[in-house]
Amino acid sequence: MHKHKHAIFFGILLLLLVSCQNTDFSLAVPGSIPPVALLEQDQTNYKLRTFTQVLADSMGKYTLDDILQPAQQSEFLFYEDYPLPMQNYQYYWGKIQVENRLPEADQYPEWTFAFSDTWSALEIYLLTTEGHWERQLSGASTPYSQKKFVPSTKGNLVKIILPPGEVVTIYFRGISKQEEIIPSFYLFAQPLDDFYDKLVIDKTGSSIFIGFLLMMLFYNLIVYFFDRDSSFLFYSGYILAVVLYVSFSSSDLTDWLGNVLFTQHPLYYSLFKLVLFGGLMCYVAFIRSFLDLEQLLPGWDRYFKYLIYLGIPLIALSVVLSVYSNFSYKVEDQVSMFYVALVTFSCLLFLFPLYKTGDTKGRFVVAGIAIITLGFFLTLLSRLSPSTPYSIFYLKVGAIIEVIVFSLGLAYRQRQQLQAGEQAKFALKESQLIQEKKQLEADRLKELNEFKARFYTNITHEFRTPLTVIMGMSENIKGHSKEKELIKRNSASLLMLINQLLDLSKLESGSLTLNPVHQDIIVYLQYLTESFYSTATQKNIRLVFYSEEKEVSMDYDERVIQQIVYNLLSNALKFTPEGGRIVFHANKVEEVGQPLLKLKVKDTGQGISPENIDHIFDRFYQVNDTKNQQAEGTGIGLALTKELVELMNGRIEVESEKGSGTEFTLYLPIEANIAATSSQPINALLPIEEGLTFATSTALQDEASEALTSGLPELLIIEDNQDIITYIKTILHGQYLFHTAKNGALGIEQALEIIPDIIISDVMMPQKNGYEVCETLKQDERTSHIPVILLTAKATQQDKVQGLSYGADAYLTKPFDKEELMIRLKRLIEVRKQLQRRYASSTVDAAVDPSALSIEDIFVNKLHEHIHARLSDTEFGVTQLATASHLSQMQLYRKLKALTNKTPSQFIRSYRLQQGLELLKEGQLTVSEVAYEVGFADPSYFSRTFQKEFGKNPSGFLRR
């Protein structure tokens, strides 16, 4: 990076030098411009632009004799009065009169005049002592051999005799034949002796500077030859680039070699400017290698790698633009200075994170950049100061010190590597012994953790068995409603504690994973809070849910959020006295560019003392408060809450004051990494009873919750015999999410409400038998797609045929074989998947005879008609489609999910995209017009979803 920075500063300095030349510190005084420049001040360098007179020669026909005519002389205007702008590819004449009035003018009769380098061709006319005008050639395109005064091959220079007290007139004529380069009338005068003295000093300094860099270059190449350390190679490339660029820019190469290797064609200057790119690329590569940046700062390492690769196309672009613009310096600089600025800015941003790492090698990098920066600014100050002559001495000194610092850094790095190698050998044996001890200890701890996890799992499952019996038998007790309610409530609480122990065990073993959905979490939080209203009312506590956001769609695990909210609100209800208040608040915040959902639960309870607040998230920790023994818990809830929040990459904080209440604050990241799902929370099917527990009142409800979030198919069992229901659940445990109904009428109601994936129904049942159930559901377009298996004790062939005639998909006789039942279920699920593949396309074949269409075909066609009727309406969505179909959103969701394996929103989008494809193929509309025509408010979103759906951009389907 430092080398990059060094090359950057040289490039920026060149730009500043050009801009500073536009500032004219001339001899002019306020008022009118004197016709003659008087060299009478105590200085050795005069800027004469103000005194220069200009005449345009647009046709290029004027000769010197024409110019000397009075008519043309009257056309000359002082540069300050000349109407700008000037033009390239147009000739101009310049005229200046100078008088040498220095106190010791006779000692300085020979002067050097330097004209601007913007001339491609320049002719200078001087009056000789014999009284005739002598023509001299200069300019960028003037052959080297034809220049009379060539102390440096860079610059348009001419030697002029200024006798004391005599007015000397100089005429010059020139043109700029490069794109965007305008001829400039900047003239500088300096006594010839001073000019040579300064030139010798500059060349001597440049020789020392370049010689030192060459010495360091050879040294680093030699080290690389022996060690094969790429840091030395990249550093050598950087030094070589600095030597070549500075040598050519300061004319050292052309002074030494003249026209042996170089001509005056600007192509050579353009090629040498490309060295700047190579130096910057080597510099960045050196920083990566020297700092082992991939290990130290991986993000910055990737960024710098891309920065190096960027230099390759920029080099090609610079060459193309140079040739295309007739080697215009301005055009070239647009590319090179962009790369210079980009690398400079990147290096400056990189310094702070590098310094924060505390890496010793990084301190060398920081020091090198600081030194070269100081040298640059001192050089800049010397340029801007009117009292001191301009010099790049400080920049060269800074560069030399920077090279020394980096060389020391490389030496330090080598020394550290040698020491590390020796220490590694010494520590290898010791580390092997320590590793063996650590491995034994790790194996022992692993066995202990595995034993603890097995113990938690086994003991909790053992608890659930008698608990299931207790909860089930309580339902069979006749009368004793209060006792039954007490058993039910305490069983539910015990089941909740068991579930929490299981979750803690899973968290500790790393087996608890998230099953997120993408929904509006505000609606779900409102629903969870409402489950606690009855309990809050009973305790005369005001419970309020308040959200600053109307909607927050994000990824979240419903069951995890449910547990978190339960623990926080139940704790608040426990410790808040009657007449108190609990506020559940939600809003969006942002931290370091990451949007967060902020949840706050604040109560007016007894609060937590300072000595206890640091431990409330510890497992099994209980506050020792004899005044509130009735409010004690197990110490599991808050510990589980904290770990669940952290599982979601969030954090939880607590503030409390004894006697004033407690405030818990959660921060959860708002992310959208999965597709949006149904707007109705699925867990709404699992209400929290009385605000005291999220556990269900049935024996296997917790397993059902886990199956739901795991995406298991839903099975509705319609059976009046509880033993049969229990047996079916036992053999299918872990494979389905169970729903039950004890008669046919209730079964039909549940089927229409939840739209299950498959149904097992008995035939002989009260109110409605299995045949009626099957016939009703198969004729209803909401449930016609659901496979139905009939179970009955009627085993005759006639009974089977009768069952199948009502639309049953399978017919099993009691006692049935469990393997046969499992295979039947599996095959019917596979048939439904085939049905999904058929209806997954956005259209149903309209050419089929309408009488041959199934209920599902008719249903899908109706949906297509509803969507097509409002195809261009961007507001038409799931709610409107459900209303038009006379279905609830959940029914529509379940029906479409079963038929097409798509959510309603995905179904609508697929149909819109399919219609968009047809419009594109017709070729009458543009992509944007098609997007609006099929109901997309954003053409860019239409293009992204279209490519995802069809694997090709919309423009690829347009008819050419």
C-alpha positions, -999 to +999 in steps of 0.1 A: +000+000+000+028+024+008+044+020-026+010+026-041+007+057-020+042+069-031+033+065-067+000+081-061+016+112-045+040+115-075+009+114-098-011+139-077+020+162-074+023+164-112-013+175-114-008+201-087+023+214-105+002+219-136-025+237-116+000+258-098+014+269-132-019+285-139-012+309-110+007+339-123+030+355-098+041+380-124+056+415-123+024+432-131+010+458-107-026+469-103-038+491-130-029+490-167-004+465-181+030+481-189+042+472-224+076+461-213+085+435-186+111+451-164+135+426-148+144+447-118+133+428-087+157+408-065+148+374-078+161+349-103+129+335-117+103+357-135+068+347-147+060+368-178+025+357-188+009+391-179+033+409-203+027+386-232+006+398-262-014+374-283-026+374-319-046+345-334-036+332-368-066+310-376-055+303-412-018+298-403-008+322-431+010+350-413+047+353-417+070+373-394+071+401-420+033+402-419+033+404-382+058+433-382+034+454-402+017+482-382-017+468-391-010+435-375+009+450-346-023+469-336-042+435-335-020+422-306-038+420-273-023+414-239-031+379-227-051+393-198-074+411-223-075+383-249-110+368-253-109+331-241-111+303-247-083+295-271-084+265-295-061+236-303-052+230-340-050+268-345-018+289-348-011+318-324+015+345-324+030+358-292+050+389-285+068+401-254+092+430-247+117+426-219+142+450-204+171+440-181+172+465-152+189+445-126+214+464-104+241+441-118+226+436-153+259+435-170+267+403-150+235+386-162+233+393-200+224+357-209+190+344-200+169+313-204+133+316-215+110+286-209+078+285-228+048+263-219+050+226-228+016+227-243+030+235-278+033+207-303+053+230-326+069+263-316+089+289-336+108+316-317+121+348-335+150+368-320+166+400-334+203+395-339+230+421-335+232+424-373+196+435-373+179+405-388+154+380-372+167+346-364+142+316-362+146+288-337+126+257-334+112+241-302+080+223-292+072+186-285+074+176-322+107+193-330+135+168-338+161+166-311+189+174-336+173+207-347+171+223-312+198+249-307+195+252-270+189+217-254+202+216-218+171+194-211+151+176-237+119+184-218+105+219-222+105+245-248+137+265-240+155+293-258+187+313-248+183+350-251+208+379-247+194+408-226+219+437-227+215+461-197+189+488-203+179+476-237+143+466-246+144+432-263+114+420-284+106+383-288+081+369-312+069+333-312+044+313-332+030+278-324+002+253-324-010+224-303-019+193-324-031+172-295-067+167-286-079+189-257-045+204-252-048+242-256-016+263-263-006+283-232+013+316-230+032+309-199+068+323-200+095+320-174+128+339-175+159+330-155+196+340-158+214+314-177+240+308-149+213+304-123+195+281-147+225+258-151+233+259-114+198+248-105+199+222-133+231+207-119+217+207-084+185+190-096+203+164-117+227+157-088+198+152-064+180+131-089+210+109-094+214+103-057+177+096-053+176+072-083+209+056-073+197+049-038+165+034-052+184+012-076+206+000-048+175-010-028+161-026-060+191-049-065+192-058-028+156-069-027+160-088-060+190-107-045+170-115-013+141-128-034+165-149-054+176-167-022+144-167-001+117-168-028+096-145-007+071-128-030+071-097-007+106-088-020+096-094-056+066-071-054+086-045-035+112-046-062+086-041-088+073-010-070+108+005-066+115-001-103+083+016-113+092+046-091+127+048-107+113+047-142+084+070-137+104+097-118+133+094-142+112+099-173+089+126-157+120+146-146+137+142-180+165+122-164+162+093-188+159+114-218+188+136-207+211+107-202+200+087-233+188+115-255+173+102-287+192+069-286+162+051-271+136+077-271+120+100-296+099+131-291+067+113-300+041+115-272+035+078-275+067+072-254+055+095-227+021+076-227+038+043-224+059+055-195+028+067-177+017+031-177+045+024-153+024+042-127-002+014-130+024-013-126+039+005-095+005+008-078-004-029-085+030-041-072+025-018-041-008-033-032+005-068-039+034-061-016+011-050+012-009-082+009+021-104+010+041-085+036+012-083+061-001-118+054-033-099+049-054-130+042-050-140+078-048-106+094-078-088+076-095-113+052-120-087+040-093-061+031-073-089+014-101-097-010-107-060-017-070-054-025-069-084-047-098-070-068-080-036-068-050-052-084-071-070-110-088-037-118-055-022-129-054-046-159-085-033-177-076+002-167-042-001-185-059-013-216-084+015-214-056+041-209-038+029-240-070+030-261-079+065-249-044+078-254-044+067-291-079+078-296-074+112-282-041+118-301-022+112-268-040+139-249-025+143-214-059+153-201-076+122-214-048+100-202-049+115-167-086+107-164-079+070-162-045+071-144-055+097-118-087+077-112-067+047-103-042+068-083-071+084-063-088+050-058-057+033-044-048+064-023-083+065-008-082+028-002-049+030+016-060+058+038-091+038+048-070+008+054-047+025+079-072+026+108-083-011+108-046-020+103-036+000+133-064-015+154-050-050+148-019-042+167+002-061+143+039-051+145+045-054+107+015-031+103+033-004+122+060-003+095+033+002+069+016+030+089+050+047+095+060+046+059+027+062+048+030+089+074+065+097+063+057+099+026+026+119+034+047+144+053+071+148+025+043+154+000+027+181+021+060+199+027+066+198-010+032+212-017+037+240+008+070+249-008+051+251-041+025+274-027+048+296-007+058+328-027+089+334-005+107+301-011+116+284-043+096+253-053+114+220-047+105+183-046+134+178-021+110+169+007+091+144-014+123+126-025+136+125+011+102+111+022+104+085-005+139+075+006+129+072+043+098+052+033+119+028+013+142+024+044+112+018+067+098-009+044+132-025+041+135-026+078+100-040+080+110-068+055+141-075+076+120-076+108+096-100+091+125-123+081+139-123+116+105-131+131+101-160+106+134-174+116+127-171+153+093-186+148+108-216+130+132-222+159+106-218+185+082-241+166+108-269+167+114-264+204+077-262+213+067-291+190+075-318+216+060-299+245+029-291+225+025-328+216+025-337+253+001-309+261-021-319+232-023-354+244-034-342+279-059-318+263-073-346+241-078-369+271-096-340+290-116-332+259-127-368+255-137-369+292-157-337+289-173-349+257-184-381+274-197-361+303-217-337+280-231-366+260-241-383+292-258-351+305-276-346+272-288-382+271-299-379+307-319-347+300-335-363+270-343-396+286-356-382+319-378-356+302-392-382+278-398-405+308-416-376+325-438-371+295-452-407+295-469-405+329-478-369+322-496-380+290-516-405+311-525-379+337-536-354+311-556-380+292-573-396+322-583-361+335-605-358+305-624-390+314-632-378+350-669-371+353-677-339+371-651-324+394-646-295+370-624-275+394-602-305+400-600-312+363-590-276+356-563-278+383-549-310+369-550-296+334-533-263+343-505-279+363-500-307+338-496-280+311-471-261+332-451-293+339-451-301+302-439-266+295-410-271+319-402-304+303-401-288+269-378-261+281-354-287+295-354-305+261-347-272+243-319-264+267-304-298+260-307-293+223-291-259+225-262-273+245-257-301+220-261-278+190-290-299+176-317-272+180-321-255+147-343-227+134-372-233+111-379-197+099-408-183+080-410-149+063-441-131+077-453-100+094-441-105+129-461-076+144-494-095+138-479-126+154-467-107+185-501-091+188-516-126+187-492-139+213-499-110+236-537-114+234-532-149+248-522-134+281-551-109+284-574-132+304-547-139+330-538-102+332-575-093+337-578-119+365-549-103+383-562-067+376-530-059+356-532-037+325-513-055+297-507-034+266-491-042+232-479-012+213-460-012+180-446+019+163-445-001+130-477-011+112-459-041+096-424-057+099-419-086+075-389-107+085-375-142+089-383-157+123-390-191+139-426-190+152-420-215+180-388-197+192-406-163+192-435-180+211-412-193+238-394-160+242-426-140+245-441-165+268-412-164+292-410-126+293-447-119+297-453-148+322-424-135+343-438-099+341-472-112+352-457-132+381-438-102+396-463-074+389-488-068+417-525-062+412-532-028+397-498-028+379-491-023+343-471-042+316-462-027+283-450-048+254-434-024+229-421-030+193-402-007+169-375-007+143-339+006+149-307+004+129-271-004+141-241-003+119-264-004+088-283-035+101-320-030+106-332-045+139-365-053+156-365-039+191-388-055+215-393-041+250-412-057+279-416-032+308-435-039+340-442-020+373-433-050+395-410-053+424-378-051+403-345-069+407-317-060+431-283-051+417-266-082+432-291-104+414-295-087+380-261-100+367-272-136+373-309-137+361-298-153+327-278-181+345-294-215+343-313-226+374-306-193+392-333-181+415-335-148+433-335-153+471-363-131+481-383-143+511-410-117+505-419-132+471-415-170+475-448-174+457-433-159+426-402-182+424-397-204+394-372-230+382-346-206+368-350-221+333-371-196+315-348-166+312-318-188+306-336-204+277-348-170+265-313-156+263-300-187+244-329-186+220-323-149+213-287-156+206-296-185+184-314-159+163-283-137+162-299-112+185-292-100+220-312-093+252-306-066+278-322-060+312-326-029+333-342-029+367-346-009+399-357-024+431-393-015+438-397+003+404-401-025+379-380-043+353-374-037+316-362-064+292-351-053+257-345-076+228-327-068+195-334-092+166-320-088+131-345-081+104-336-104+075-353-116+043-333-148+033-364-170+025-395-165+004-425-149+019-451-174+033-487-171+042-496-140+060-515-160+087-491-174+114-494-212+113-489-214+150-522-196+154-536-231+154-518-236+188-532-209+211-516-203+245-543-213+270-551-186+296-517-169+290-500-194+312-485-219+288-478-225+251-480-263+257-511-280+244-537-299+264-532-331+245-505-357+251-486-353+219-492-315+211-456-306+217-445-332+191-471-317+168-456-283+172-422-296+163-437-314+133-454-283+121-423-262+121-405-291+104-428-291+074-443-325+080-476-334+062-508-329+082-530-360+088-566-358+099-579-389+117-617-391+119-624-420+143-647-424+173-625-450+190-597-433+210-576-465+211-575-466+173-565-430+172-537-436+197-525-467+178-524-448+145-504-420+161-480-445+176-471-462+143-469-429+124-451-409+151-427-383+138-439-387+102-471-365+103-488-337+121-519-351+136-555-337+139-584-357+152-622-357+151-644-380+170-673-382+144-679-375+107-696-341+111-667-328+131-643-344+107-659-325+078-657-292+097-620-297+105-611-308+070-627-276+056-609-255+082-574-268+082-573-284+046-551-314+057-527-333+034-544-367+039-574-381+058-579-415+075-616-420+083-636-448+099-668-458+082-691-466+110-694-433+131-721-413+147-738-383+129-721-389+096-704-421+084-672-424+065-690-427+031-708-394+037-675-378+048-657-390+017-685-379-007-689-345+009-652-337+008-646-350-027-674-328-041-661-296-024-635-278-045-618-268-013-610-304-002-615-324-034-578-329-038-572-345-004-566-383-005-590-403+018-583-437+033-614-455+047-610-479+076-638-503+084-646-537+098-667-544+067-643-567+047-665-579+018-656-570-018-690-552-021-681-530+008-648-521-008-664-512-041-690-491-023-663-472-004-643-466-036-675-454-054-678-425-029-643-413-040-621-431-015-585-434-026-578-465-005-599-490+016-584-509+045-602-534+067-598-537+105-576-550+119-553-534+093-516-541+088-495-512+099-470-517+071-498-516+045-511-484+061-477-467+060-472-478+023-507-466+014-500-432+029-466-429+013-480-438-022-509-413-019-484-386-009-464-394-039-495-392-061-502-358-047-467-347-056-473-358-092-505-337-090-484-308-078-461-311-108-490-311-132-506-280-117-472-263-111-474-248-145-492-215-148-519-228-172-543-257-176-548-270-211-579-252-223-582-275-253-594-303-231-632-311-232-647-292-203-666-323-193-633-341-188-620-315-164-616-325-128-627-304-099-591-294-094-588-283-130-619-262-127-606-247-094-573-238-109-589-223-140-612-202-118-581-188-100-565-181-133-596-162-145-597-141-113-560-132-117-564-125-154-594-102-148-572-079-127-539-088-144-525-052-145-537-044-110-506-043-088-528-042-057-544-076-065-529-101-041-536-130-018-564-113+001-582-103-031-578-138-046-591-155-015-622-132-014-629-138-051-626-176-045-649-175-014-621-190+006-603-179+037-566-171+032-556-202+052-579-224+031-565-209-001-530-213+012-535-250+021-554-258-011-528-242-034-499-256-014-513-291-018-522-287-055-491-268-068-467-267-039-468-230-042-480-203-019-508-181-031-484-152-037-461-175-057-490-188-077-501-153-086-466-143-095-461-174-117-493-167-136-483-131-141-448-141-154-463-167-177-486-141-192-456-117-194-437-144-214-466-147-239-466-108-243-429-108-248-430-134-275-457-114-294-431-086-296-456-057-294-445-042-261-412-034-243-400-052-212-412-023-190-446-021-207-450-059-203-441-056-165-468-030-160-493-049-181-490-081-159-492-062-126-456-055-116-450-020-102-412-023-106-398-034-140-365-043-123-382-067-100-401-082-129-368-088-147-352-105-117-382-128-110-386-135-147-350-147-150-354-168-118-386-184-132-374-190-168-336-189-165-334-161-191-337-123-191-370-109-205-352-092-233-341-126-246-377-135-254-385-104-273-392-110-310-365-095-331 
